[in-house]
Structures are given as structure tokens and as C-alpha cells.
Amino acid sequence: MRNVIFVVVMLLLAFMFVSCEKESMIEVEKTQSLPDVQQKAKTSDDAALKSGPGLPFTLTDNYIVEFSGSVEQLSEAVSLLDGTVDEVFSEISLAKVTGLTNANAKLLSKVKSVKTVARDISVQWIDPDANLVEEHIGENESFWPYQWGPVAISAPQAWDAGYTGEGVRVAVIDGGISSAHLDLDDNIDFNYSASFVPGMNFDEDTDDFRHASHVAGIIAAEDNNLGTIGIAPNATIVSVKVLDGGSGSFANIIQGILYAAMEADADVINMSLGGYLPKNDDISHLKNALIKALNYANHLGVTVVASAGNDAIDMDHVGPWIHVPGDLEQAINVSATGPVDFAFGATNFDRPASYTNYGQRVIDFAAPGGDYVSLSDYWFYDMILSPSSVDAGGSWYGFAAGTSMATPHVAGVAALIIEKTGGNLNPAQVEVLLKQSADDLGKPGKDDYYGHGRVNAYKAVTQ
């Protein structure tokens, strides 16, 4: 395994400066010589949709129905109202129903065995509107010098202690992972990876950058002396596609959570996505349906890790809004940290990222997510480097920043803990070990930006 290395690399190229929004990234291909620079503007993803503090959601033609009777009773009632029970989540007494008019949905809600009927919505869980620049920067066999994230959480020391995530299964609930990527292909479980987006395979996505690949690489990019290395490089990745282009419905996400927990036998679920919902409204039925799915996953022993959001919002004082799933008790909520001017030797990896949501009530842990506030031409080295897309030119890598990037660092550490303990811990016990091993930063105890602290992989597997 690699030892800790602090190498500052400055590529002597004429880079085009690009102003950032919520998340920026640069993709790196390893097939051309260093001076051969090719750049083009593109859109990327991540910052949580602000359906309350910002953009609206979109209504779908589906309804999520909570019922107390039998599936047969529900099907009969729905059929009488010209609808169809499309999916049944019997373990949590929910169903996805299609074909109802608004009037018939109201009639269904009055059926004795029906508790709630909620119109499903499609949410832009991952923001597609950030700026992106693609670059070819050489034929390096390893991008380890650019990876400050593993160093910040002492992951190399954990590897040297013998913990790499071997035997642990991590489900990435996201868009489509690039299954042919040289840093991911050997760690993906192709048999159990699945798509819940109609007409698309688990490794397809209209998101050219491949947010899901970037997340998966942070968790478990292979230790193959090529490209990058993940926090748990021997863990198994299960790709659960519930989004396309960063967008998807609550029904898709609920189905993905249940699949990951029940069929794919995941130990950890990573959810680098988020949206804002009102705390008390008819739409809160969707939040409650999501809680039921997460509760069931926790019941089956699955640790769920989610992103806190990228809007620099104090979630302790945000009024009637909640950011889901991160703010829910069933998920470990992760804020982001990042240096300024890593390319020039900066090592303050624990500085709160400029965009991260915060709040003592909601943040559980902090982890490297990167930042983009440097005025240097080499600002992008402050972000997180990980796999992205694959095309005829080869496997691509990208620098990106967001709580989406912080979350898989924590999921990777959780995988190391589960490996060490033989998979015998429940999610609450995994979280206790994360708390006991985290570096307490900021004010003593739980605080706004770090929660219980910034995770420490080495302490997590040795104390």
C-alpha cells in the first residue's frame, strides 16, 4: 500500500480560468502528452435542488400510497378507480400507483385500508448547472499526488494496518456508473447492479461527467497503480441507478434503497444527493415514505451516508425546510472541507468548504469535499480527483467539489470499520465508532461545521 505522500504538482500549462458555481470539475484523460491541452466548457452536477430555498420540483403522474390492508385489497380499490398498482413495497406497506386522476386519488385516500396518497415528484437531486472544463494533462500512471482527500483522513495508515474494505458491499444510489472505467471495473458487482430508470441500464446516463462514477471512485477506486485509489479500494461497489441527469422521483429512490438493502445485500448505502422539502405540508408524506425505506434499510443492518447540501445554509435556522435524505435521523449527514491553494503547498484540509450546508442539529461528520475559492490558475487542485466517464479516448478523471464528494469519504471509512468488525455491527454501532475515532475540530464536542468531527480512517480501525 502507498505511504503518505505530500507532493505538490504544478502542470506548466496555459489553463483557461473558469468561474465556479456550486460545483466545478476538470476531467483528466491519460492518453496524451503533457503539453497537449484540450479544453471545452461543459455542464456538471451536484448541489442539492432547492425546491424550497430555490428551484421547484416537478409533479409526476405517479402516486405513493401507504396502506394498512392487504395488497389484494389495495389493488381492487385502485382498479375500481381506473388506476394500476405499478410497484408494491410490501415490507414497508407502500405502493407506487399509476393512472389515477387527481379526483380519483382523493377518493382513494378515503378508502379504509389506505392511510395516505401522495403525488410523487421528480427532483433535481444533483444540480446539472455548474461549470466544467475538460483537459488532457498527460500519461501519468498514477494521480496519487493530486489526492489530498485520503491523506486528510489518514486512509494510507489504515491501508498499511491491513484494512481495505475487503468483503464489504457499498451501494451507490445515484446515476449511472461508468462500468468500463479502469479504476472501477474490477470492483463493480455486475450481477447485482441495477437500474430503476425505465429503459436505461445501470451504467448509462445522460450526465456525461458521470457523477456516480466520481462518487464510486472516492469509495473504492482500485489499488492498481493507475489513476486514483479509493478510501476502501477492495470494497465491492453495487451501482443502483435511480437518477438520470441527476433527476429522479421519490418512488425510484425508495425502490433503490429497498433493493440495495434486500436484494443487493449492501452493508453501506451512499446517497450523494439531496433536495429541500417543507417540514409540514402534504408533500411531507413523501418524506415519511422515504423515512420508512431508510428505517427498513437500517433494520437490515445497512449504514446510510448522505450529503448535507451545497448552499451554505445554516440548517438550524432555515425555517420550514428540511434537506433530505441527509437531515433525516436514519442517515449519517456529511459536510465538506477543503484547502485553498493545495497546488502551492497548503495543507489546511480541515477548513470548512465555502459552499457546505451546516448546523449543529443536522451535521454528523465532516470529510474532504474540496473547494473552488482560490484565485490561482490552479484552483482546481483544491477539489477532489476521482474517476468520471469513459469514451473512445479512454478512462477519464475529474476534479470536483461538493458534499457529494465528502459523503463517499465517510462511506469508505464505514466500509473499513465493517471489514474490521466482521460485518457484525448495526448502523448505530458503526456511527458510534465513527464518533469515537473522529478528530474533534472546531469547538469541543458537536458543532455546526464538523458535527462530531472530521472522520479519521486510521483511528477508526485501530482504536
C-alpha positions in Angstrom: 0.0 0.0 0.0 1.0 3.6 -0.6 2.6 5.5 2.2 1.6 9.1 3.0 3.0 11.4 0.3 2.8 15.1 0.1 3.8 16.1 -3.4 2.8 19.4 -4.9 2.5 19.1 -8.7 2.1 22.2 -10.9 1.5 21.4 -14.5 3.1 24.1 -16.6 0.2 24.6 -19.0 -1.8 27.6 -20.1 -5.1 26.8 -18.3 -8.3 28.6 -19.0 -9.7 30.2 -15.8 -13.4 29.3 -15.2 -15.6 30.8 -12.6 -17.4 28.3 -10.4 -20.9 27.9 -9.2 -21.9 25.1 -6.8 -19.6 22.5 -8.2 -16.9 22.7 -10.8 -14.7 20.0 -12.2 -12.0 19.2 -14.6 -11.7 15.9 -16.4 -8.4 14.3 -16.9 -7.5 11.7 -19.6 -4.3 9.7 -19.5 -3.8 9.2 -23.2 -2.0 12.3 -24.4 1.3 14.0 -23.7 1.5 16.7 -21.1 1.7 19.8 -23.4 -1.3 18.6 -25.5 -4.1 20.6 -23.8 -7.7 20.4 -25.0 -10.4 22.4 -23.2 -14.1 22.8 -23.6 -16.9 24.1 -21.5 -19.5 21.6 -20.2 -22.1 21.2 -17.5 -21.6 19.2 -14.4 -23.7 18.4 -11.3 -24.1 18.1 -7.5 -25.6 21.0 -5.5 -28.9 20.0 -4.0 -32.0 21.2 -5.7 -33.5 23.9 -3.6 -37.2 23.2 -4.1 -37.9 25.4 -1.1 -35.0 27.8 -0.9 -34.7 27.7 -4.7 -35.9 25.8 -7.7 -39.3 23.9 -7.8 -39.8 20.2 -8.2 -41.9 18.6 -11.0 -45.1 16.6 -10.4 -45.2 13.1 -11.9 -48.1 11.0 -12.9 -47.5 8.6 -10.1 -48.7 8.4 -6.5 -47.1 6.8 -3.5 -49.7 5.1 -1.4 -49.4 4.0 2.2 -51.8 1.2 3.0 -52.7 -1.0 6.0 -54.7 -3.8 4.4 -53.6 -6.5 2.0 -52.1 -5.9 -1.4 -55.2 -7.5 -2.9 -57.5 -5.0 -1.2 -55.3 -2.1 -2.4 -55.2 -3.5 -6.0 -59.0 -3.9 -6.0 -59.6 -0.3 -4.8 -57.1 1.2 -7.2 -58.6 -0.8 -10.1 -62.1 0.5 -9.4 -60.7 4.0 -9.7 -59.1 3.2 -13.1 -55.6 3.0 -11.7 -52.8 0.4 -11.6 -50.6 -0.8 -8.8 -47.3 -0.5 -10.5 -44.9 -1.5 -7.7 -45.5 -2.8 -4.2 -43.0 -2.3 -1.4 -44.8 -4.7 0.9 -42.1 -4.6 3.6 -43.0 -1.0 4.4 -46.6 -1.1 3.3 -46.1 1.3 0.4 -47.1 1.1 -3.3 -46.5 3.1 -6.4 -49.8 3.7 -8.2 -50.2 5.0 -11.8 -53.2 6.0 -13.9 -55.2 8.0 -11.3 -56.8 11.3 -11.9 -56.5 13.9 -9.1 -60.1 13.3 -8.3 -59.7 9.6 -8.1 -56.6 10.0 -6.0 -58.7 11.9 -3.4 -61.3 9.1 -3.5 -58.5 6.5 -2.9 -57.3 8.4 0.1 -60.8 7.8 1.7 -60.6 4.0 1.4 -60.5 2.5 4.9 -57.3 0.5 4.3 -55.4 3.4 2.7 -53.5 5.7 5.1 -52.1 8.3 2.7 -52.0 9.1 -1.0 -49.1 11.4 -2.1 -48.4 12.7 -5.6 -44.9 11.7 -6.5 -42.5 14.4 -7.6 -39.3 14.4 -9.7 -36.5 16.3 -8.0 -33.2 17.5 -9.5 -31.3 15.8 -6.7 -28.0 16.7 -8.3 -27.5 20.1 -9.9 -26.5 19.9 -13.6 -25.7 23.6 -14.0 -22.2 24.0 -12.6 -19.3 24.9 -14.8 -16.9 22.2 -16.1 -13.7 22.2 -18.1 -12.2 19.1 -19.7 -8.5 18.8 -20.1 -5.9 16.2 -21.2 -3.0 16.5 -18.8 -0.7 13.6 -19.6 0.0 9.9 -19.3 0.7 9.7 -15.6 0.3 6.1 -14.4 -0.9 7.4 -11.0 -2.7 10.5 -9.9 -1.9 9.9 -6.3 0.0 13.2 -5.8 -3.3 15.1 -6.5 -5.3 13.1 -3.9 -5.2 15.1 -0.7 -8.5 13.6 0.5 -7.2 10.2 1.6 -4.2 11.9 3.3 -6.6 14.3 5.2 -8.4 11.4 6.8 -5.3 9.2 7.4 -6.5 6.5 4.9 -3.0 5.3 3.9 -2.2 4.4 7.5 -5.4 2.4 7.6 -4.4 0.5 4.5 -0.9 -0.1 6.0 -2.7 -1.6 9.0 -4.4 -4.1 6.7 -7.8 -2.6 6.2 -9.0 -2.0 2.6 -12.8 -2.8 2.7 -12.4 -6.4 1.6 -15.7 -8.2 1.6 -17.8 -5.1 2.2 -20.5 -4.1 -0.2 -21.3 -0.4 -0.8 -24.4 0.5 -2.8 -24.1 3.8 -4.7 -27.6 5.2 -5.1 -27.1 7.7 -7.9 -27.0 7.9 -11.7 -25.1 5.5 -14.0 -21.6 4.4 -13.1 -19.1 4.0 -15.9 -18.7 0.3 -15.6 -15.8 0.0 -18.0 -13.6 2.6 -16.2 -10.2 1.1 -15.5 -10.3 2.2 -11.8 -13.8 0.7 -11.2 -14.5 -2.3 -13.4 -13.0 -5.0 -11.2 -14.8 -3.7 -8.1 -18.3 -3.4 -9.5 -20.7 -6.3 -8.9 -22.3 -6.6 -12.3 -24.7 -9.3 -11.2 -26.4 -7.1 -8.6 -26.0 -3.6 -10.0 -29.4 -2.5 -11.3 -31.3 0.4 -12.8 -34.7 1.7 -11.7 -34.9 4.3 -14.5 -37.1 2.8 -17.3 -35.2 2.0 -20.5 -31.7 2.5 -19.1 -29.1 0.2 -17.9 -27.3 0.7 -14.6 -24.2 2.0 -16.4 -26.0 4.5 -18.7 -26.6 8.2 -18.0 -27.3 11.4 -19.9 -24.8 13.0 -17.4 -21.6 13.0 -19.5 -19.4 13.7 -16.5 -20.8 10.7 -14.5 -21.4 11.9 -11.0 -21.9 8.3 -9.9 -18.5 7.3 -11.2 -16.8 10.1 -9.3 -18.6 9.1 -6.1 -17.9 5.4 -6.6 -14.2 6.1 -7.2 -13.8 8.0 -4.0 -15.2 5.0 -2.2 -13.4 2.2 -4.0 -11.2 3.1 -6.9 -8.9 0.1 -7.3 -5.4 0.0 -5.9 -3.9 -0.9 -9.3 -1.1 1.7 -9.6 -3.2 3.5 -12.2 -5.4 6.6 -11.9 -6.7 7.1 -8.3 -7.3 5.0 -5.2 -10.4 4.9 -3.1 -10.8 5.0 0.7 -11.8 1.3 0.7 -10.0 0.1 -2.5 -11.0 -3.5 -2.1 -14.7 -2.9 -1.3 -17.4 -4.1 -3.8 -19.5 -1.4 -5.5 -23.1 -2.0 -6.3 -24.4 0.5 -8.8 -28.1 1.4 -8.1 -29.3 3.8 -10.8 -32.3 5.8 -9.6 -31.4 9.1 -11.4 -30.7 10.2 -14.9 -29.0 13.5 -15.5 -29.3 14.0 -11.7 -33.1 13.9 -11.7 -35.4 11.2 -10.3 -38.6 10.6 -8.4 -39.1 9.6 -4.8 -40.5 6.3 -5.9 -37.3 5.5 -7.8 -35.2 6.3 -4.8 -37.3 4.3 -2.4 -37.2 1.4 -4.7 -33.4 1.7 -5.0 -32.9 1.9 -1.2 -35.0 -1.3 -0.7 -33.2 -3.1 -3.5 -29.8 -2.2 -2.1 -30.7 -3.4 1.4 -32.7 -6.5 0.5 -31.5 -7.9 -2.9 -28.0 -6.5 -3.3 -27.1 -7.2 0.4 -25.4 -3.9 0.8 -23.5 -3.1 4.1 -23.4 0.6 3.3 -25.5 2.9 1.1 -24.0 6.1 -0.2 -26.5 8.8 -1.2 -24.6 11.8 -2.6 -27.8 13.6 -3.5 -30.4 15.9 -1.8 -33.4 18.1 -2.1 -35.3 20.5 0.1 -38.8 19.8 1.3 -41.2 21.6 3.6 -41.3 20.1 7.1 -45.1 20.3 7.4 -47.1 20.0 4.2 -49.0 17.5 2.1 -45.6 16.8 0.4 -44.3 15.6 3.8 -46.0 12.3 3.1 -43.2 11.7 0.6 -40.6 12.5 3.2 -42.3 10.0 5.5 -42.3 7.3 2.8 -38.5 7.9 2.4 -38.1 7.6 6.1 -39.9 4.2 6.1 -37.5 3.0 3.4 -34.4 4.2 5.3 -35.7 2.7 8.5 -36.1 -0.6 6.9 -32.6 -0.5 5.5 -31.2 0.4 8.9 -33.3 -2.5 10.4 -31.5 -4.8 7.9 -28.1 -3.6 9.2 -27.3 -1.1 6.4 -25.5 2.1 7.2 -26.7 5.0 5.2 -24.5 8.0 4.5 -25.8 11.2 2.8 -24.7 14.6 1.7 -25.5 17.8 3.6 -26.0 20.0 0.6 -24.0 22.8 -1.1 -25.9 26.0 -0.4 -24.0 27.4 2.6 -27.3 27.3 4.5 -27.5 27.2 8.3 -29.9 24.3 8.5 -30.6 25.0 12.2 -32.3 28.3 11.1 -33.7 27.6 7.7 -37.4 27.9 8.7 -39.8 25.3 7.4 -37.4 23.4 5.2 -35.5 20.2 5.6 -32.8 18.8 3.3 -33.4 15.1 2.6 -32.2 12.5 3.0 -29.2 13.9 4.8 -31.1 15.7 7.6 -33.1 12.6 8.5 -32.1 10.7 11.6 -31.8 7.5 9.5 -28.8 8.8 7.6 -25.3 10.0 8.5 -25.2 13.6 7.3 -21.8 14.8 5.9 -20.5 18.3 5.5 -17.4 19.2 3.4 -13.9 20.6 4.0 -11.2 21.7 1.6 -7.9 23.6 1.3 -7.2 26.8 -0.5 -4.1 26.6 -2.8 -3.1 23.0 -2.4 -1.0 23.4 -5.5 1.2 25.8 -3.6 1.6 23.7 -0.6 -1.5 24.4 1.5 -2.3 21.6 3.9 -5.2 23.0 5.8 -7.5 20.2 4.6 -9.9 20.8 7.5 -11.1 24.2 6.5 -14.9 24.2 6.1 -15.8 24.4 2.4 -17.3 27.7 1.3 -20.5 26.1 0.0 -21.2 23.4 2.6 -24.5 23.4 4.5 -24.0 23.4 8.3 -25.9 23.3 11.6 -25.2 21.6 14.9 -28.6 19.9 14.8 -28.1 18.2 11.4 -24.4 17.7 10.7 -22.9 14.4 11.9 -19.4 14.4 10.4 -17.1 16.3 8.1 -14.9 14.9 5.3 -12.9 16.2 2.3 -15.2 17.7 -0.3 -12.9 20.2 -1.9 -13.4 23.9 -2.7 -13.0 26.4 -5.5 -12.4 29.8 -4.0 -8.7 30.1 -4.8 -7.8 33.0 -7.2 -4.9 30.9 -8.5 -4.9 29.4 -12.0 -4.5 26.1 -10.2 -7.7 26.4 -8.1 -9.0 23.1 -9.3 -6.3 21.1 -7.3 -8.3 22.1 -4.2 -11.1 19.8 -5.4 -11.4 16.1 -5.3 -9.9 13.9 -8.1 -11.8 10.7 -9.0 -12.9 8.7 -12.0 -15.6 10.1 -14.3 -16.6 9.0 -17.8 -15.3 6.5 -20.4 -15.3 7.1 -24.1 -13.2 6.1 -27.2 -10.3 8.1 -25.7 -10.1 6.0 -22.6 -10.9 6.3 -18.9 -11.4 9.9 -17.7 -10.9 11.5 -14.3 -12.3 14.7 -12.8 -11.7 17.3 -10.2 -15.0 18.1 -8.4 -16.1 19.8 -5.2 -19.3 19.2 -3.2 -20.7 17.5 -0.2 -21.3 14.7 -2.8 -17.6 14.2 -2.7 -17.4 14.4 1.1 -20.0 11.7 1.6 -18.2 8.8 -0.1 -15.1 9.5 2.1 -17.3 8.7 5.1 -18.9 5.7 3.3 -15.4 4.4 2.7 -14.4 4.7 6.3 -17.6 3.0 7.3 -16.6 0.1 5.0 -13.2 -0.2 6.7 -15.0 -0.3 10.1 -17.3 -3.0 8.9 -14.4 -5.0 7.5 -12.6 -4.8 10.8 -15.6 -5.9 12.8 -16.6 -8.7 10.5 -19.9 -7.2 9.5 -21.4 -7.8 12.9 -22.3 -4.2 13.7 -25.6 -2.4 13.2 -25.7 1.1 11.8 -25.9 2.8 15.2 -22.7 0.9 16.3 -20.9 1.9 13.1 -21.8 5.5 13.8 -20.5 5.2 17.4 -17.2 4.0 16.1 -17.1 6.9 13.6 -17.7 9.3 16.5 -15.1 7.8 18.8 -12.5 7.9 16.1 -13.3 11.3 14.5 -10.9 14.2 15.1 -12.8 16.8 17.1 -12.4 20.1 15.3 -14.0 23.4 15.8 -15.4 24.0 19.3 -15.2 20.9 21.6 -18.0 18.4 21.1 -20.6 18.6 18.3 -20.5 21.8 16.3 -22.0 23.5 13.3 -19.5 22.6 10.6 -17.9 19.4 11.8 -20.7 17.7 13.7 -18.9 15.0 15.8 -15.7 15.7 13.9 -13.8 15.0 10.7 -13.6 11.3 10.1 -10.2 9.5 10.7 -9.8 6.2 8.8 -6.7 5.1 10.8 -8.2 5.7 14.2 -11.5 4.0 13.1 -9.7 0.7 12.5 -7.1 0.8 15.3 -8.7 2.2 18.4 
